[in-house]
Amino acid sequence: MRIITGLLGLALLCALSVGVGPQGLSAAEGDGSWRLPFRLTSLFSRGGTDVTTYECDGCGQIHAPEMKCTQRVTVPDCVVGKKRVYDSETRYEYVSVPEVRYRLKEMWVTKEIPAPGCKPVCKSQDGQNCFGTERWDKHNEGTACETHCRSIESKLEKADCKYCESEEAETTIKVRYKTCVKVPYTVYRRVKRPICLKIPCDEEVEVPIIRHECHDPNCSGCDLCSGANCGSCRGQGCGACGR
């Protein structure tokens, strides 16, 4: 940024040194003001078209130069263009339709077959349980030599007895054997089906239009001035001719 600013300042100094001479300095000293030279002024001015300044006389009338007229003529015409149209055509396509069929074939199969069987069942019934208890008897009681005898006495108690039996039941048998079965398979058949296609194309057509032409009117062609000659038309200041 500093380099660009320095270059702009250097260019400004060069322009001042070239545009301002001795005569320019004397002129600045004479009217007491300093003006930029013409080259520098045109450098900073915007581009465009200069507009002519008209002068007025003592009565306030503008002395304009010779009036210029342009005649806009309406011309009916015909032009040729292209429009997009469509044509139709019938074609055919083939579609594959699946179909299931069957065939007989010998093959090994595994199957579970129900069969009768038996199963164990646990049951209970009332019974007796035999056990032994101690029994002590005394002999020669009261004498210097007493005898104590121990014996086992058997007793019975009520008990729940369990036993097992077999009952009939249903079961399955897994077998594998070779047999002739019906096996499915898929086949495809082709079907011809018509379809309609839309084909685009361009067609040339002629259509009417209204266009305008710009002409320089002659002395008898100024229609807006009622056929007057050009001299009288300009002298009267007919402002409609320029439209």
Secondary structure, DSSP 8 states (H G I E B T S, - for coil): -HHHHHHHHHHHHHHHHHH--HHHHHHHHHHT-----HHHHHHHS----------B-TTS-B--------EEEEEEEEEEEEEEEEEEEEEEEEEEEEEEEEEEEEEEEEEEEEEEEEEEEEEEEEEEEEEEEEEEEEESTTSSS-EEEEEEEEEEEEEEEEEEEEEEEEEEEEEEEEEEEEEEEEEEEEEEEEEEEEEEEEEEEEEEEEEEEEE---TT--GGGTT--HHHHHHHT-GGGG-
